Amino acid sequence: KRAAFSSMNFENILTWETEADTPPGTVFDVQYKQYGEKVWLNKRECQSITQPFCNLTRETENFMEHYYARVRA
């Protein structure tokens, strides 16, 4: 819920909120893609994670492009 990019110290971090009734131990998978691409790519380091954030700096380093990201619980 409310997934959004934030840029701090030249890093692009995807953060999201969880629902109040999200069970403990729920894991998240993060995917991203560049605007215009059809295929979502898995962020390898952000598969089956429990924290509500993921560093996508390397995947979104071209500041002239637009990117999408999504999270699945």
Backbone as a printed PyTorch tensor [residue, N CA C, xyz], in Angstrom:
tensor([[[  0.8430,  -1.1690,   0.0000],
         [  0.0000,   0.0000,   0.0000],
         [  0.8890,   1.2330,   0.0000]],

        [[  0.5750,   2.1770,  -0.8380],
         [  1.3090,   3.4430,  -0.9370],
         [  2.8000,   3.2570,  -1.1880]],

        [[  3.1350,   2.4340,  -2.1320],
         [  4.5440,   2.2760,  -2.5010],
         [  5.0100,   3.5400,  -3.1940]],

        [[  6.1970,   4.0130,  -2.8180],
         [  6.7160,   5.2540,  -3.3940],
         [  8.2320,   5.2660,  -3.3230]],

        [[  8.8360,   5.9250,  -4.3000],
         [ 10.2760,   6.1310,  -4.2890],
         [ 10.6060,   7.3490,  -3.4470]],

        [[ 11.7090,   7.2600,  -2.7310],
         [ 12.2520,   8.4360,  -2.0730],
         [ 13.7460,   8.4430,  -2.3790]],

        [[ 14.2690,   9.6150,  -2.5980],
         [ 15.6900,   9.7500,  -2.9220],
         [ 16.3890,  10.4890,  -1.7910]],

        [[ 17.3420,   9.7980,  -1.1860],
         [ 18.1220,  10.3830,  -0.1020],
         [ 19.5770,  10.0040,  -0.3060]],

        [[ 20.4610,  10.9930,  -0.1810],
         [ 21.9010,  10.7380,  -0.3030],
         [ 22.2420,  10.0000,  -1.5930]],

        [[ 21.6050,  10.4030,  -2.6790],
         [ 21.8380,   9.8260,  -4.0080],
         [ 21.4340,   8.3590,  -4.1000]],

        [[ 20.5410,   7.9140,  -3.2240],
         [ 20.0150,   6.5580,  -3.2970],
         [ 18.5130,   6.6130,  -3.5260]],

        [[ 18.0110,   5.6990,  -4.3430],
         [ 16.5780,   5.6070,  -4.6300],
         [ 16.0150,   4.4110,  -3.8680]],

        [[ 15.2300,   4.7140,  -2.8570],
         [ 14.6880,   3.6910,  -1.9800],
         [ 13.1790,   3.5890,  -2.1960]],

        [[ 12.7060,   2.3810,  -2.4630],
         [ 11.2730,   2.1330,  -2.5540],
         [ 10.7890,   1.7800,  -1.1560]],

        [[  9.7620,   2.4760,  -0.6840],
         [  9.1690,   2.1630,   0.6210],
         [  7.6820,   1.9170,   0.4250]],

        [[  7.0860,   1.2010,   1.3710],
         [  5.6520,   0.9400,   1.3040],
         [  5.1100,   0.7510,   2.7020]],

        [[  3.8100,   0.8870,   2.8030],
         [  3.1160,   0.6780,   4.0650],
         [  2.4420,  -0.6890,   4.0430]],

        [[  2.3170,  -1.2720,   5.2100],
         [  1.6010,  -2.5390,   5.3140],
         [  0.2660,  -2.2880,   6.0110]],

        [[ -0.6630,  -3.1560,   5.7810],
         [ -1.9610,  -3.0640,   6.4390],
         [ -1.8210,  -3.4200,   7.9130]],

        [[ -2.6970,  -2.9010,   8.7290],
         [ -2.6560,  -3.1820,  10.1670],
         [ -2.8230,  -4.6710,  10.4560]],

        [[ -3.5750,  -5.3640,   9.5930],
         [ -3.8220,  -6.7910,   9.8310],
         [ -2.8590,  -7.7100,   9.0750]],

        [[ -1.7220,  -7.1670,   8.6080],
         [ -0.7280,  -7.9970,   7.9400],
         [ -0.1130,  -8.9550,   8.9580]],

        [[ -0.1870, -10.2520,   8.6980],
         [  0.3380, -11.2270,   9.6660],
         [  1.8520, -11.0720,   9.8680]],

        [[  2.3270, -11.3020,  11.0830],
         [  3.7840, -11.2870,  11.3270],
         [  4.4620, -12.3250,  10.4440]],

        [[  5.6470, -12.0000,   9.9710],
         [  6.3820, -12.9310,   9.1220],
         [  6.0210, -12.8440,   7.6530]],

        [[  5.1110, -11.9360,   7.2880],
         [  4.7700, -11.7560,   5.8760],
         [  6.0200, -11.3230,   5.1180]],

        [[  6.2380, -11.9110,   3.9480],
         [  7.3970, -11.5420,   3.1340],
         [  6.9360, -10.7990,   1.8880]],

        [[  7.8530,  -9.9980,   1.3600],
         [  7.5590,  -9.1510,   0.2070],
         [  8.5330,  -9.4270,  -0.9200]],

        [[  8.0330,  -9.2870,  -2.1530],
         [  8.8440,  -9.4000,  -3.3580],
         [  8.7250,  -8.0930,  -4.1270]],

        [[  9.8550,  -7.5520,  -4.5570],
         [  9.8840,  -6.2750,  -5.2680],
         [ 10.2470,  -6.5170,  -6.7260]],

        [[  9.5080,  -5.8480,  -7.6100],
         [  9.7950,  -5.8660,  -9.0450],
         [  9.8600,  -4.4290,  -9.5390]],

        [[ 10.5600,  -4.2310, -10.6470],
         [ 10.7010,  -2.8920, -11.2140],
         [ 10.7540,  -2.9980, -12.7340]],

        [[ 10.5170,  -1.8710, -13.3890],
         [ 10.7100,  -1.7960, -14.8350],
         [ 10.8590,  -0.3400, -15.2330]],

        [[ 11.4540,  -0.1570, -16.3760],
         [ 11.6070,   1.1780, -16.9340],
         [ 10.3510,   1.5220, -17.7200]],

        [[  9.9830,   2.7890, -17.7280],
         [  8.8100,   3.2400, -18.4730],
         [  8.9090,   2.7640, -19.9190]],

        [[  7.8270,   2.1770, -20.4280],
         [  7.7780,   1.6890, -21.8040],
         [  8.1010,   0.2100, -21.9440]],

        [[  8.7410,  -0.3810, -20.9390],
         [  9.0490,  -1.8080, -20.9820],
         [  7.8090,  -2.6040, -20.5880]],

        [[  7.6940,  -3.8130, -21.1160],
         [  6.5330,  -4.6490, -20.8100],
         [  6.8140,  -5.6300, -19.6720]],

        [[  8.0550,  -6.0350, -19.5230],
         [  8.4130,  -7.0910, -18.5740],
         [  8.8750,  -6.4980, -17.2410]],

        [[  8.2840,  -7.0010, -16.1610],
         [  8.7260,  -6.6440, -14.8150],
         [  9.9400,  -7.4910, -14.4700]],

        [[ 10.9310,  -6.8810, -13.8160],
         [ 12.1430,  -7.5750, -13.4100],
         [ 12.1730,  -7.7120, -11.8930]],

        [[ 12.6100,  -8.8550, -11.4110],
         [ 12.7420,  -9.0540,  -9.9750],
         [ 14.0040,  -8.3660,  -9.4730]],

        [[ 13.8980,  -7.7080,  -8.3410],
         [ 15.0740,  -7.1860,  -7.6500],
         [ 15.5560,  -8.3270,  -6.7710]],

        [[ 16.6430,  -8.9680,  -7.1650],
         [ 17.1130, -10.1930,  -6.5320],
         [ 17.2760, -10.0430,  -5.0230]],

        [[ 17.8610,  -8.9390,  -4.5760],
         [ 18.1080,  -8.7420,  -3.1500],
         [ 16.8430,  -8.4290,  -2.3650]],

        [[ 15.7460,  -8.2020,  -3.0540],
         [ 14.4920,  -7.8340,  -2.3820],
         [ 13.3850,  -8.8500,  -2.6620]],

        [[ 13.7340, -10.1050,  -2.6240],
         [ 12.7690, -11.1920,  -2.7470],
         [ 12.6600, -11.8670,  -1.3860]],

        [[ 11.4370, -12.1070,  -0.9560],
         [ 11.1640, -12.7540,   0.3360],
         [ 11.7800, -11.9760,   1.5000]],

        [[ 11.6220, -10.6600,   1.4590],
         [ 12.1380,  -9.8080,   2.5380],
         [ 11.0010,  -9.4620,   3.4960]],

        [[ 11.3560,  -9.0890,   4.7100],
         [ 10.3390,  -8.7310,   5.7050],
         [ 10.2840,  -7.2310,   5.9710]],

        [[ 11.3180,  -6.4840,   5.6140],
         [ 11.3110,  -5.0410,   5.8520],
         [ 10.5310,  -4.3220,   4.7590]],

        [[  9.9160,  -3.1680,   5.0800],
         [  9.0800,  -2.4540,   4.1020],
         [  9.8610,  -1.4410,   3.2530]],

        [[ 11.0280,  -1.8310,   2.7700],
         [ 11.8080,  -0.9550,   1.8960],
         [ 12.7850,  -1.7840,   1.0800]],

        [[ 13.2190,  -1.1870,  -0.0460],
         [ 14.1550,  -1.8600,  -0.9530],
         [ 14.9740,  -0.7980,  -1.6730]],

        [[ 16.2740,  -0.9930,  -1.7170],
         [ 17.1610,  -0.0580,  -2.4000],
         [ 17.2120,  -0.4130,  -3.8840]],

        [[ 16.7050,   0.4990,  -4.7240],
         [ 16.6960,   0.2880,  -6.1760],
         [ 17.6160,   1.2770,  -6.8860]],

        [[ 18.6430,   1.7330,  -6.2060],
         [ 19.5400,   2.7460,  -6.7670],
         [ 20.1850,   2.2770,  -8.0660]],

        [[ 20.7710,   1.0910,  -8.0580],
         [ 21.4590,   0.6000,  -9.2720],
         [ 20.4980,   0.4200, -10.4440]],

        [[ 19.2780,   0.0110, -10.1420],
         [ 18.3000,  -0.2570, -11.1960],
         [ 17.6750,   1.0220, -11.7470]],

        [[ 17.7880,   2.1230, -11.0270],
         [ 17.1480,   3.3810, -11.4310],
         [ 18.1550,   4.5160, -11.5340]],

        [[ 19.3820,   4.2060, -11.8830],
         [ 20.4390,   5.2200, -11.8480],
         [ 20.3570,   6.2520, -12.9700]],

        [[ 19.6800,   5.9580, -14.0620],
         [ 19.5570,   6.9230, -15.1500],
         [ 18.4370,   7.9060, -14.8090]],

        [[ 18.8060,   9.0680, -14.2990],
         [ 17.8090,  10.0310, -13.8410],
         [ 16.9940,  10.6460, -14.9720]],

        [[ 17.3630,  10.3850, -16.2140],
         [ 16.5980,  10.8950, -17.3590],
         [ 15.4290,   9.9710, -17.7070]],

        [[ 15.3740,   8.7950, -17.1080],
         [ 14.3240,   7.8240, -17.3790],
         [ 13.2960,   7.8040, -16.2550]],

        [[ 12.1520,   7.2120, -16.5500],
         [ 11.1040,   7.0250, -15.5500],
         [ 10.9990,   5.5390, -15.2370]],

        [[ 10.7320,   5.2320, -13.9700],
         [ 10.6970,   3.8390, -13.5260],
         [  9.4340,   3.5640, -12.7430]],

        [[  9.0310,   2.3080, -12.7760],
         [  7.9190,   1.8170, -11.9650],
         [  8.4630,   0.7310, -11.0470]],

        [[  7.8030,   0.5670,  -9.9260],
         [  8.1400,  -0.5410,  -9.0400],
         [  6.8410,  -1.0210,  -8.4120]],

        [[  6.8380,  -2.2920,  -8.0160],
         [  5.6780,  -2.8300,  -7.3370],
         [  6.1210,  -3.8450,  -6.3020]],

        [[  5.2460,  -4.0500,  -5.3300],
         [  5.5350,  -4.9540,  -4.2290],
         [  4.4000,  -5.9480,  -4.1280]],

        [[  4.7670,  -7.1960,  -3.9100],
         [  3.7620,  -8.2430,  -3.6910],
         [  4.0310,  -8.8770,  -2.3450]],

        [[  2.9740,  -9.0810,  -1.5780],
         [  3.1080,  -9.7430,  -0.2820],
         [  2.7980, -11.2190,  -0.4440]]])
